[in-house]
Amino acid sequence: MASNKIQFRSIHELKDPALNNKLAQKEFQEEIPVEDFLGDAEQNGSSTSRRDFLKLLGFSTAAVTLAACEAPVIKTIPYVVKPHDIIPGVPNYYASTYFDGFDFASVLVKTREGRPIKIEPNPAAKDLGKTNARAQASVLSLYDNDKVKQPKLNGKDETFDKVDDFVLKGLTEAQAGGKKIVLLSHSMPSPTFKKLFAEFKAKYPTAELVTYDAFPYSAALDAAQEVFGQRTLPVYDLSATELVVSFQADFLGDYNASSLETSYAAARKPGENMLRHIQVESNMSLTGANADERIRLKPSLVNKTLVEVYNAIVGGGTSDKTASELAKELQAKGSKAVVFADGSKGAQVLAHLINQKLGSVAFTGKANLLKEFDKARYQEFLGWINAGQVGVLIANNVDPIYSHHKGADFEKSLSKVPYVIAVTDKKNAMYKAAKAVIPVANWLESWGDIEPQTGVYSLMQPTIQKIYKSRQIEESLLVWKNGKNNAANNYYDYLKANATSLLGGTSFNKALYNGINTSSNATTLAYAGGNAAQAIAELGNFKAADLELVLYTKTSMGDGTQANNPWLQELPDPITRMSWDNYLTISPKDAERLGIENDLNARMQLDGSIVNLTVNGVTIKDVPVFIQPGQAEGAVGLALGYGKKNSGATADTGVNAYPLFDGSNLVLSNVKLEKTGEDHEFAGIQLQNTLMGRYEIAKEVPLADFLNVAFDDEHKGWNKPLEYHTISGALPARKIDLWDAFDDTDGPHFNLSIDLNSCTGCGACIIACQAENNVPVVGKEEIRMSRDMYWLRIDRYYSSRQKVEVYEGLKEGMAVPELYGTAFGDGGALNHPADNPDVIFQPVMCQHCNHAPCETVCPVAATSHGKQGQNHMAYNRCIGTRYCANNCPYKVRRFNWFTYNLNDKFDFNMNNDLGRMVLNPDVVVRTRGVMEKCSMCIQMTQTTILEAKKEGRKVKNGEFQTACSKACSTGAMTFGDMNDKESEVRELYSSNRRYYLLEEIGTKPNVFYHAKVRNRVEK
């Protein structure tokens, strides 16, 4: 019998039955006049009683609570005819190749119900399968709602048929008139693409392929041409190297078109032959932050030191003390040493010649084939355009108007080209300049092949149907070569036929399954030349100045290809810990000298001076300035890849530094700064610089002590086990309990090991966690409010050889907040560390404590302990008291202040249906008013257990993974079952470097760390 009772949850709903629906649909309530009331000066000054104020406040609170009770209902429709290769709820993995013109990785693409949702490293590819933050985030770029959605002709939507008619007409006219047909493309090391273009050129003999890269590695390629006789970059392997000396080369970042962090981490394992790393640089780079010794010099002095080291190595001697010491170390290690350099062609030539002299085993002789830019060829192309010799220009997803230092001149010259076709994904400057526009297919929608280096052949396959009306350049070339509606216009068939001829005995399907395969390309490099005198003269021509600029690429942004990716924009820089910005980095002493300030306001938010930056007569306006500890005096740094106009709402962030970059020289002189008088609001994830005397949080030890001093030595022990003094005497901390211990012997018990010696701070794990666990982007304003939602962060701590104790600053009368801001400033008692601090990176996530403080204070048991050692969160139980966050000593819990999905206040990927396609259906999308935090990827561990159970076997060692451990290229993170005696994590547990974070408070975490070892002699 149906009830005729009226059910309501508040007096307000009784009065207005529609109230609940109104509140559920709209989070920011205009109907509740709280702000109007509080912001009305007349009412504030009126005789409104305290009772009226509380009545108003009470209603607003009740209304928000009432709205939070209702979650939206989303109806789903089942398959009528289920695709044979899709099982709802079960992921499919496809081997493919991530290549966007700048980055490369052989990957596995995880799809759910036909949607790519996650990028994983391809273990079969080894070093070439390692993914950086940009590769991990590239899946979100597929679902970019700001992309060009269909072909255009003269600014209007059109069909491919009409656009092809226009292009074919242009090709015919250009060919008949003897004018050039230029395909301007980013580097494309694809043998099938090159074969196809050769056939296209056979039909149109005036066709020319010209390569253009925003960040072209021109200096490195020019140096390779001179030294090796081939315009390809050398491949290095540091695994057998014992000394690396780097001059301005960020080889853990984007140096040499590939990161060396995997072999670097392998060589850095603590032991007798542990790699020693010396960095000579101006900016505090990611690589410099990981160095054992860091020598900070302005660019002109870096060049001078490199020249002096070369002179000393080849027998000429040197009077420079620093160079002499470096040369002696290099000569002592001989073939087990290697030198890297960056900034200009001359620097790289000298580095190659030093390595030749040393006979460095790091030089493999293999060729990196990913970069193909030739500056002379590009200048020739510009000459064709200016002379009116180009009839058709096809720009394949490049925008020289934005990224070339003479982009404005290029834009003007386009008026001389009758047919300009832009194959692009954004409404950028090339889009606006073109008469015909073809939306370019994303790499996840495309077929292709890549030869990244000697002996390697990698295939790319689509993992989703094309979302919009897009087409990859190869498909267009087939149409324009063969004519419309030709049966031979299928690029899959064309690729398969060509790949089969390259694969030898391997079938195409098998090669596609592997993703990475062997190639018959046997390109090798050998030292064949190099003009040292010319290189030294080039470096000598760099004029020393009061201020010198170093341009660089950020870990998150690279060359700016994915500038409209909010995951990457929000990813904090590993060094500065700032997000949503690029900025001019400057040393504390230069900042004081020039009157530049960084200040914390009353809300502990960082504000900084803004300047106009002029370099060799070119001015970049309104550049924020960040005071960076460790920056060389007389040097400033600025990241490329920001400030992209008309490339999406997110991309227009920061300032465009490309007008300063000539494509070759990353170091520039003749720099002037002019303060504007305005301040910039920075969005900082972490504002404290130091450990503030708490040296047990991120432990480090010199290599000599690690090798020669017992870790638990009573007097000199560097990792003495924590003991409590009790009535029964001293007892190990792990043996003392205030609570009954959980039974963790039945089934798996998960632990995560984090090696501070291997963590480079790259941030790939952060993006992997964000993608796997549906972590929302909150935007710059919320970051400034310290409301980031990351489940995993990488804390960066500065330290000095002379320990900085908190009480030293307090004795000088400084408050603790002042200490945070000025411990690495230029004044006060703590002046010394600012010059050249050491850096430690420490990933921190929920520690999954066996005695978790959060569990004991939750009034509704929303957070509880699992039998497998994980600390669980039941979101539908949480009422948002935040007691758990207050009680968490690791500060890893995040409170949902707002609904981040389908909310115009947070206009990022979760605010539109296309962007939401990236969401992982195995992880709930949290709503406002609840706490969330790392779950140790419980969805992944449970899937692994169920797969093994289904197959009637035990889980194998290495099968248990989390998103962060899978993404880590250096092996810094190892996850596994402590109850499995063969597991790697159990072996790591027995290391004498193992310690727990804040062990003294007795939380008994299931995450443990390994102390960092520095290979240097402490002075």
Buried (B, 14 or more C-beta within 10 A) or exposed (E): EEEEEEEEEBEBBEEEEEBBEEBBEEBEBEEBBBEEBEEEEEBEEEEBEEEEBEEBBEBBEBBBBBBBEEEEEEEEEEEEEEEEEBEEEEBBBBBBBBBBBBBBBBBBBBBBBEBBBBBBBBEBBEBBBBBBBBBBBBBBBBBBBBBBBBBBBEEEEBEBEBBBBBBBEBBEBBBEEEBBBBBBBBBBBBBBBEBBBEEBBEEBEBBBBBBBBBBBBBBBBBBBBBBBEBBBBBBBBBBBBBBBBBBBBBBBBBBBBBBBBBBBBBBBBBEEEBBBBBBBBBBBBBBBBBBBBBBBBBBBBBBBBBBBBBBBBBEEEBEBEBBBBBBEBBEEBBBBBBBBBBBBBBBBBBBBBBBBBBEBBBBBEBBBBBBBBBBEBBEEBBEBBBEEBBBBBBBBBBBBBBBBBBBEBBBBBBEBBBBBBBBBBBBBBBBBBBBBBBBBBBBBBBBBBBBBBBBBBBBBBBBBEBBBBBBBBBBBBBBBBBEEEEEEBEBEEBBBEBBEEBBEEBEBEEBBBBBBBBBEBEBEBEBEEBBBEEBBEBBEEBEEBEBBBBBBBBBBBBBBBBBBBBBBBBBBBBBBBBBBBBBBBBBBBBBBEBEBBBEBEEEBBBBBBBBBBBBEEEEBEEBBBBBBBBBBBBBBBBBBBBBBBBBBEBBBBBBBBBBBBBBBBBBBBBBBBEBEEEBBBBBBBBBBBBBBBEBBBBBBBBBBBBEEBEBEEEEEBBBBBBEEEEEEEEEEBEEBEEEEEBEBEEEBBBBBBBBBBBBBBBBBBBBBBBBBBBBBBBBBEBBBBBBBBBBBBBBBBBBBBEEBEBEBBBEEEBEEEBBBBBBBBBEBBBBEBBBBBBBBBBBBBBBBBBBBBBBEBBEEEBBBBBEBBBBBBEBEEBBBBBBBBEBBEBEBBBBBBBBBBBBEBBBBBBBBEBBBBBBBBBBBBBBBBBBBBBBBBBBBBEBBBEEBEEEEEEBEBBBBBBBBBBBBBBBBBBBBBBBBEEBBBBBBBEBBBBBBBBBEBBBBBBBBBBBBBBBBEEE
